Amino acid sequence: MPWWASVSSALSYEGSSGVVSGRQSGRPTLEQVAARAGVGRGTVSRVINGSPRVSERTRTAVDRAVAELGYVPNQAARALAGSRTDAIALVIPEAEARLFAEPYFLDLMRGVGAELAEADKQLLLTLVRSERERRRFEQYLAAQRVDGVLLASVHGDDPLPDRVRDLGLPVVMNGRRTEAEPVPYVDSDNIGAGRAAVAHLAGRGRSRVATVTGPLDMYVARARLGGYRAGLAEAGLPPDEALVEAGDFTEEGGRRAMRLLLDRRPDLDAVFAASDVMAAGARGVLREAGRRVPEDVALVGVDDSPVARLMDPPLTSVRQPIEEMGRSMARMLLQDIARAPEEPRRHVLPTELVVRASS
């Protein structure tokens, strides 16, 4: 069976008797044990199910709360927790329009799906677009419907990675929320991407290099912006905040940002867009303004997606190994599920500048 045949775009949550039976019968609940022990519900679940990923101090506190309350674990739930579902959830907190408009997500899913198919695991794709959907997904996870979770496109304030860990499930992220991300992740060298783009543009004699960033609540966008600034410094070019405008990784976001940049700095002679899709939007605005690419304005993107190859002129882009990131995420998660990790818990893959006619 091809990997995409097992992908589900929506997860339905059905109440689990193992989760609610204590409340229905008046017996102490898992939540009450957690409150008494001063820990999260997921921590109690890990202690009860014998997980080694709990400190001795926490285990003692939970055991004491269980004894004091007279809590009796539901055997059906414990049996379910001890079994494998052979299902892995890939969670993308974005709208369908962005998911299917950006080649990045399709390449990532291809890599994840291929690796899971080789391991005979089912891939469940879910989109979490609101607080209500996040709560519903957490309920789904609490019912032990999957063996682990992969997360992509996570914004800096998203609590979902920590909630998944609190439920006792292995989790691996595509990218990270901060430099000091505590959750395992697979990322690409985003700082290096920005530095390489600016070094290339400066080497072509461009001195007024603008950038269209991604949303700055995402580490990936801040890292590429940091690389851009480092590249300016290394090339001896002065920083100018009038040449920096935030986008949102969409084509329309690239168009909006490019208009603002041209209004502020009509003399700009190069643009580093933090994604190929935004570069396509910027290219449209430059054409409407009568600016030739690359004669008047050189243009560089990130991803080396089909968008880059099909643009007119073809787009210079910083390639990141998206499909390999998906495979690496899946491998790391499967190793964690098996409790036999072999790869580093934080894996950063290199990027590479691919030069084409746009610069």
N, C-alpha and C positions, 0 to 999 in steps of 0.2 A: 504493500500500500504506500503510495507517495505520501510525504509528510503532510502536505496541505490537506489531504483528505481527512486528517484527524483534528484539524483546527476548528474550534468552536468560537464564534464571535460573541457569544453571550453565555453567562453561567447562571443557571437558575438555582436559587437557594430553597431547600426544603428543610423544615424543622427536623432536628435530630433528637430522637428520644433520649439518646445518651447525654445530650446537653441539658435538656430541660426536665428530665425525669425527677431529679431531686426537688425542684421547685414544685412540681405537680403533686408530689406525695408529702410535702412538708418537711422532707429531710434536709439537712444542711447542704448548701450548694457549694460549687467550686468557687463562686464569687465570694461567699462568706468566708471560706478558708483563706482565700487570697487576702481579704481585708484583715483578718485576724493575724496573718503572718506578715502583713505589711509588704506584700509582693504583688506582682501581676498575675492574672488568671493563667497566662501561658506558663509562668514559672511553676505554679502549682501542678499544672498538667505534666510538665517535664519531670518533676519530682515523683509524682504518682506513677508515671510510666517508666521510671528507672533511667532517665537520661543522664549520661555522664557530664553533660554541659551545665552543671549546677554546682555552686560552691557548697562545701560542707556546712558552713554557717547557715546558708539559705535552706538547705535540705533539713537541717535541725529545726529551723523556725517553722517550716511547713509541716513537718511531722508532728510538732507540738500542737499546731493549730488543728490538724486532723484529729489528734487524740482528744483535745479539749472539746471540740464540736461534735465528736462522734461521727465524722463524715465517712460514708461508705462509698467508694468509687463504683460507678456503674460498670459492670463487667462487659457489657456490649460495647460501650465506648472505649474501654481499655483494649478490648480485642481489636477494634477498628484502628486505634492509635498504634498498635503494635504491628499492623499489617501494612502492606504496600498497595498503593492505588495504581502505580505505574503511570501516573499522570503528573505533568509539570505545567504550571500556569505561567504564561508570559503576559505580564501586565504592562499596558501602555496608557498612561494618564493623558490621553489626547483625544480629540474628536475624530470621527471617521474621516472627515474631509482631509485633515492633515495626514492621517495614517496612510491613506491611499494616494495622496498627491506627492508624497516624498519617497523617492527611491530608497532613502536610508532605511526606513522601517522594513520595506520589503526585503532588502538585502540582509538585514539583521534577522528577520524571521526565517529566511532561507537557511542561514547558517545554524540557527538554533534548531530548526526543524530537521535538518539533515543529521545533526549530531544525535538528537533524541531518537530519530528513526533507527539509527544504527544500534542504539541501546534498547530498542523495542519499547520506548516510552511514548505516551500520547501527549501531544501539545495542545493545551487549551489557551486560546487567545482571549483576553478580556480587556475592555476599555473602561477605565475608571475616570469619569468626567465630572463627578460631583461628589460632595460629601455624603450624600445618600448612597450613591453607588459604592463609595469606599466602605461605608459601614456594612453594606450588604455583602461585599466581597470578603470583609473580615469574618462575617458570620459563616460564609462558605468555607473559609479556611479553618475556622474553629471546628467545623464538622468533619475535619480530617479528610477532605475530598481530594487533596493533592499531596504529593510527597515533597514538593519544594516549589519555590517561586523565583522567577526571573523578572526583573524590573527594568524598564527602559524609559528614557526621557523624563527623569525624575527632577522636579524643581527643588530648590533649596529648602523650602519650608514643608516639604511633604513628609508626614509622619509615617506613611505606609511601610517603608523598610523596617523601621523600629517596631511597628505593630506586628509585622510578620515574625520577626525574631522573638517578640514577647510570646507569641503563640507556639513557640518551640519548633518552627519550621525553618529549614535551611533556605537561605535567600542569597542571590547574587545580583548585583546591579550592573547595568550598562552605563558607564560613567559614574559620577559621584556627585554628592551634594556640596562637599567642602573639601579643602585640601586634607583635612584630618578625618576623612570619612571612616566611621567604625564598621560599616557593613562591607563585606567582601564585594569587590567590583572588578570589571574588566573595562579598560579605557584605552584611548589612543593619546598620542603625544600632542595635545591641543596647543600647548605653549609653543612647541616646536613648529606646529603648522603656521601660526601667526608669524613667527620669526622668519621662516623660510619664504613666506609670501612677500614680506616687506623687503628682505634681502634681495630677492629676485627683482622686484620692482625698482628698488634703488640702483641695482646693478644695470638696469635698462635706462638709467638717467632720470627717473622720476623723482621729484623732490617734494611734491605736495600730495602725499598719499593719504587718502581718506579710508575709513573703515565703516562697514555696516555690521554691527555686532548682532549676536542673538540676544534673547531676553536675559537681562543681567541677574535675574534670580536663579539662573542655572550656572553651575560651575563651568561647564563646557564653554559658555559664552564669555565668562570672565577670564578663563584661561587663554582663549584665543585673542581676547583684547590685550591681555598681559603680554602675549607673544608679539602682537603688533607693536606695542610700546617698546618692548625690548629690541625689536628689529629696528625701529626708528633710532634708538640710542646707538645701536651698534653701527648704523649707517651714517651717524653724525647728523641726522635730521632732527630739527627741533619739534617737540610735541606741540600739538595745537588741538584743543578740545573742540574747536569749530569743525574739525575734520572727523569727528566721531559721532555716529548716530546709531541708536539702538533699533534693531529690527526684531523679528519674532520667528525666524526660520521659515517664513512663508514667502511666496512670490510677491504678494501684495505688500507685505512688510518691507521687502526689499525696494519696492517702488516708492513707498512713502518715505523711507529713509533717504533714498537717492534724491528725491525732490528737495528735501530739507537741506541736504548737503550742497546741492547746486545753488540753492537760494543763498546760503551762507558763504560758500566758497566757490564761486563760479570759475575760479582759476585752478581748481584741483586737476591733477593730471594722472591720477591713478586711484583705484578703489580695490581694497581687499574686503570681500564679502565673506562672512563667516559660514556660508553654505552656498552650494551651487544654485539652489532654488532661489535664494535671495539675489544672487548674482544675475540670474535670468530676469528678475524684476528690475534690477538696477539697469541692466542692458536695455530694456524697453524704454525707460525714462531717458537714458542718454541718447538713444536714437530719436526720440521725440524732440529732444532739445537740440538736435543737429550736431551732437558730438560723435565723432568717429571713434570706433574701437578697432585697433589700439592707437591709431594715429594721434588722437586728441586725449583720450583717456584709456589707460591700460586697465585691465580687469582680471582679477584672480578670485576664485572661489575655493570651497573646501568640499570634499567627498569624492571627487572624480567619478561622478554618477553619469548615467546616460544623458542627463540634462547637459552636462559639460560637453560631451562629444557631439551633441546635436545642435548646439547653439551656433549662431552665425555672427562673428567667426567662432570656431571652436574655443572653448574656455580653458585657459590655464587653471589648474586646480590642484589642491593638496590632497593626495589620495590617502584615505585611511582604510585599513583592511576591515571593512564592515562585516562581511560574511564570516571572516575568521574571528572577529570579536564575538559574534553570535555563537560560533562553535566553542570558543574558549569559555564563554559564560556557561554553556550547557555542560561542558566537561567539568568545570569547577563545581557546579551544583551537584552533579552526579557523584563526584568524589566525596562531597560533604554528606550527601545522603547515605553513602556507604561507610562514612566515618573513616575514610582512608585517603585524606587529601595528599596529593603529590605535587600540585602546582602551587606557586605562591598565592596567598589569599588576595593580593592586589597585583593585578597584571596590567601593564601599560605597553601597548603595541606601537611600533614606530610609524611615522607618516612619511610621505614622499611627494615632492613637487613634480607634477607632470606639466611640462610646458607646451602650450599650444598657441594659436595665432592671436588670441585676445591680448597678449602682452609682449 
